[in-house]
Amino acid sequence: MKRQFIHMLSGILLLFGLLIYEGNVSAGTHGIYITAPTLETTSLIKPIIVGAKASGIDTFVIDYTRDGKLYRQNLALVKAAGFRYVARIVMFPDGALPSQIRSQAYIEKRIQQVKAAIALGAQEIQLDYIRYRPTQAASAQNAKDIAHVIAQVKPIVSAAGIPLQVDIFGIAAYTGNSPWIGQKPAEFAPLVTALCPMVYPSHFEPFRYHAVRPYTTVYTSLTKLREHIKAYPRVKIYAYLELFNYRYPLTRAERVQYILSQVKAVQDAGVDGWYIWSAGNHYDILFDVLQHMPKQLAKPHEPPAGVGAMPV
């Protein structure tokens, strides 16, 4: 009886959460990343659905590795709440080895995951870890190899009539090419609907410089990326942002400003939206920030931009 009451109460709270958002978040796509274990744990995913709906989040980027009863059951909750389901497929955990790039059997396994996610109702496919390992020797061929992998996935996604997204490192967005890992936005742009640059300030060097310049770091990376793919204006850009700088301790007040600075940078760069990354799916601070965020964000005051600071 107690369990039934708790289940009923959580359902009421979920419905309430779907109704209370008044709209402080700007136009564009606003998403959060969800692991498969979080999705499959009802006690975790329900509060996230409530908080996300109350905060103007419209998209859930959810890991897909395999089908399962709980995955389907709770994915139905996500869809019923009106969120867009983007299935994240990890192509090469830790980055590809040359042998994996050459293995059609390996690629086919990932293609089967893409097909399964589409069968579950994925509205977009997002490929992550679509790169070589950083230990790979730098070569122009590396980006061509990765583009060839994307080209094998593209017909499957196109046949389903849904968009294809590809995640790229901050260095690839900033410089336009990372010849070691094989990520070159202009090489990928003809094959994709969207690029998702992971412009986390904590991944830029020198980290102390970028930790206090989150706006500048994100804004510059995104505007440079748009310039690198200017021949492909139809390609959307969804920036991956972070909730804290893991290399530079921040107080809660500083974290709030850190998040707002990144969001403002996305707005000012004129790209198509953002996804927030939290490996453990801890979004309470994000929901609080978004629910209390002013409709018009002021540009943050940061130290003057220096010269020579680059992403790692």
C-alpha positions in Angstrom: 0.0 0.0 0.0 2.8 2.4 0.9 4.6 1.6 -2.3 1.4 2.3 -4.3 1.0 5.7 -2.5 4.6 6.7 -3.3 4.1 5.7 -6.9 0.9 7.7 -7.2 2.5 10.8 -5.4 5.5 10.7 -7.8 3.1 10.7 -10.7 1.3 13.7 -9.3 4.5 15.6 -8.8 5.6 14.7 -12.3 2.4 16.1 -13.8 2.7 19.2 -11.6 6.2 19.7 -12.9 5.1 19.6 -16.5 2.7 22.5 -15.9 4.8 25.1 -13.9 7.4 26.3 -16.4 6.8 29.9 -17.3 9.7 30.4 -19.7 13.0 32.2 -18.8 15.2 30.1 -21.1 15.9 31.7 -24.6 14.9 30.1 -27.9 16.9 27.2 -29.3 17.6 23.6 -28.2 18.3 23.1 -24.5 19.2 19.6 -23.4 20.8 17.5 -20.7 22.7 14.3 -20.9 21.3 11.1 -19.3 23.1 7.8 -18.8 21.3 4.5 -19.4 21.5 3.5 -15.7 19.9 6.8 -14.7 17.1 6.3 -17.2 16.6 2.7 -16.0 16.3 3.8 -12.4 12.7 5.2 -12.0 13.5 6.9 -8.7 16.2 8.9 -10.4 14.7 9.7 -13.8 11.3 10.9 -12.5 12.7 13.9 -10.4 14.9 14.8 -13.3 11.9 14.9 -15.6 10.1 17.2 -13.2 13.1 19.5 -12.7 13.9 19.6 -16.4 10.3 20.4 -17.4 10.2 23.2 -14.8 13.4 24.6 -16.1 12.7 24.9 -19.9 14.8 21.8 -20.9 13.4 20.3 -24.1 15.8 17.5 -25.0 17.3 14.5 -23.3 20.5 13.1 -24.8 20.3 9.5 -23.6 23.0 6.8 -23.9 21.9 3.8 -25.9 23.9 0.5 -25.8 21.2 -2.1 -25.6 17.4 -2.5 -25.3 15.7 -3.5 -22.0 12.4 -3.4 -20.2 13.3 -0.6 -17.9 14.9 1.4 -20.7 11.7 1.2 -22.7 9.4 1.8 -19.7 11.2 5.0 -18.6 11.9 6.2 -22.1 8.1 6.3 -22.4 8.0 8.6 -19.4 10.5 10.9 -21.1 8.5 11.0 -24.3 5.2 11.5 -22.5 6.6 14.5 -20.8 7.3 16.0 -24.2 11.1 15.8 -24.3 13.0 15.2 -27.6 14.9 11.8 -27.4 18.4 12.1 -28.9 20.1 8.7 -28.7 23.8 9.0 -28.0 25.9 6.2 -29.5 29.5 5.8 -28.3 31.4 4.7 -31.4 34.9 4.1 -30.1 35.2 4.1 -26.3 38.6 5.8 -25.5 39.0 6.7 -29.2 39.5 4.4 -32.1 42.5 2.2 -32.9 43.4 1.8 -36.6 42.3 -1.8 -36.5 38.8 -0.8 -35.3 38.5 1.8 -38.1 39.4 -0.9 -40.6 37.1 -3.5 -39.1 33.7 -3.7 -40.9 32.5 -6.1 -38.2 33.2 -3.5 -35.5 31.5 -0.7 -37.5 28.5 -2.9 -38.2 27.9 -3.5 -34.4 27.6 0.3 -34.0 25.3 0.5 -37.0 23.1 -2.1 -35.4 22.9 0.1 -32.2 21.9 3.0 -34.3 19.1 1.0 -35.9 17.9 -0.3 -32.6 17.8 3.3 -31.1 15.8 4.4 -34.2 13.4 1.5 -33.7 12.9 2.7 -30.1 11.8 6.1 -31.4 15.0 8.2 -31.3 14.3 11.5 -32.9 18.0 12.2 -33.5 21.2 10.2 -33.4 24.3 11.6 -31.8 27.7 9.9 -32.4 30.2 10.4 -29.6 33.8 9.3 -29.3 33.9 9.4 -33.1 37.7 9.9 -33.3 41.1 8.3 -33.1 43.0 8.1 -29.8 45.2 11.1 -29.0 48.3 8.8 -29.4 47.6 8.4 -33.1 50.2 10.0 -35.3 49.0 13.3 -36.8 47.8 12.9 -40.4 45.3 14.5 -42.8 44.1 11.0 -43.5 42.8 10.6 -39.9 39.9 13.0 -40.5 39.1 11.3 -43.8 39.0 7.9 -42.0 36.5 9.3 -39.3 34.4 10.9 -42.0 34.2 7.6 -43.8 32.8 6.0 -40.6 30.2 8.8 -40.4 29.4 8.2 -44.0 28.5 4.6 -43.2 26.0 5.7 -40.5 24.5 8.5 -42.5 22.3 6.4 -44.9 20.7 4.6 -42.0 19.8 7.8 -40.2 18.7 9.5 -43.4 16.4 6.6 -44.3 14.7 7.1 -41.0 14.2 10.7 -41.8 15.9 12.0 -38.6 18.9 14.2 -38.0 22.5 13.1 -37.4 24.7 14.8 -34.8 28.4 14.4 -34.2 30.3 15.4 -31.1 33.7 17.0 -31.5 36.4 18.1 -29.2 36.9 21.8 -28.2 40.3 21.9 -30.0 38.6 20.8 -33.2 36.0 23.6 -32.9 38.6 26.2 -32.0 41.3 25.4 -34.5 39.2 23.8 -37.2 41.3 20.6 -37.2 42.8 18.1 -34.8 45.0 15.9 -37.0 45.8 13.5 -34.2 42.3 12.4 -33.3 41.0 13.0 -36.8 38.3 15.6 -36.2 38.0 18.3 -38.9 34.6 20.1 -38.8 34.7 21.1 -42.5 35.3 17.4 -43.4 32.3 16.3 -41.3 29.9 19.1 -42.2 28.6 17.7 -45.5 27.6 14.5 -43.7 25.8 15.7 -40.6 22.8 17.8 -39.5 24.6 19.2 -36.4 28.0 19.4 -34.8 28.2 19.3 -31.0 31.4 20.9 -29.8 32.4 20.0 -26.2 33.6 23.5 -25.3 34.2 22.8 -21.6 36.4 25.6 -20.2 38.1 23.0 -17.9 39.5 21.3 -21.0 41.3 24.3 -22.2 44.9 25.3 -21.4 46.1 27.1 -19.4 43.3 26.0 -17.2 43.6 28.8 -14.7 43.2 31.3 -17.5 40.1 29.7 -18.9 38.5 28.9 -15.5 37.9 32.6 -15.0 36.9 33.3 -18.6 34.2 30.8 -19.3 32.2 33.2 -21.5 35.2 34.1 -23.6 36.3 30.5 -23.9 32.9 29.3 -25.1 32.1 32.3 -27.3 35.4 32.3 -29.1 35.3 28.5 -29.7 31.8 28.7 -31.2 32.3 31.7 -33.4 35.5 30.1 -34.7 33.7 26.8 -35.4 31.0 28.7 -37.4 33.7 30.3 -39.4 35.4 26.9 -40.1 32.1 25.5 -41.5 30.8 28.7 -43.2 30.5 26.8 -46.4 27.8 24.7 -44.7 25.4 27.2 -43.1 22.6 24.6 -42.8 24.7 22.7 -40.2 23.4 23.4 -36.7 25.7 23.8 -33.7 24.7 22.6 -30.2 27.4 23.4 -27.6 28.2 21.0 -24.8 28.6 23.0 -21.6 29.7 21.9 -18.1 28.3 22.6 -14.6 31.7 23.0 -12.9 35.4 23.2 -13.6 36.9 20.0 -12.3 40.4 21.5 -12.3 39.5 24.8 -10.5 37.4 24.8 -7.3 34.4 27.1 -7.3 32.0 28.2 -4.6 28.3 27.6 -5.3 27.9 31.3 -6.2 30.8 31.0 -8.6 29.3 27.9 -10.1 26.1 29.7 -10.8 27.9 32.5 -12.6 30.1 29.9 -14.4 27.0 28.3 -15.8 25.3 31.6 -16.7 28.4 32.8 -18.4 28.5 29.7 -20.7 24.8 30.0 -21.5 25.2 33.7 -22.3 28.2 32.8 -24.6 26.0 30.4 -26.6 23.3 33.1 -26.9 25.8 35.7 -28.1 27.5 33.3 -30.5 24.2 32.9 -32.3 24.4 29.1 -32.4 21.4 26.7 -32.2 21.4 25.7 -28.6 23.2 23.8 -25.8 23.5 20.5 -24.0 24.6 20.3 -20.4 27.0 17.5 -19.5 27.0 15.9 -16.0 28.6 12.5 -16.0 26.6 11.6 -12.8 23.4 13.4 -14.0 23.4 15.8 -11.0 21.3 18.7 -12.4 19.8 20.3 -9.3 22.0 23.4 -9.6 21.2 23.7 -13.3 17.5 23.6 -12.7 17.8 26.2 -9.9 19.9 28.4 -12.2 17.5 28.2 -15.1 14.4 28.7 -13.0 15.8 31.9 -11.6 17.6 33.1 -14.6 16.6 36.6 -15.9 15.1 36.7 -19.4 18.0 38.9 -20.5 21.4 37.8 -19.4 24.1 40.5 -19.0 27.5 39.9 -20.5 29.7 38.8 -17.6 32.7 40.8 -16.5 35.9 38.8 -17.2 39.6 39.6 -17.2 40.8 40.8 -20.6 41.4 38.1 -23.1 45.0 37.1 -23.5 47.0 35.7 -26.3 48.1 32.1 -26.9 45.5 30.3 -24.7 44.4 27.2 -26.5 42.2 24.1 -25.8 43.8 20.8 -25.1 
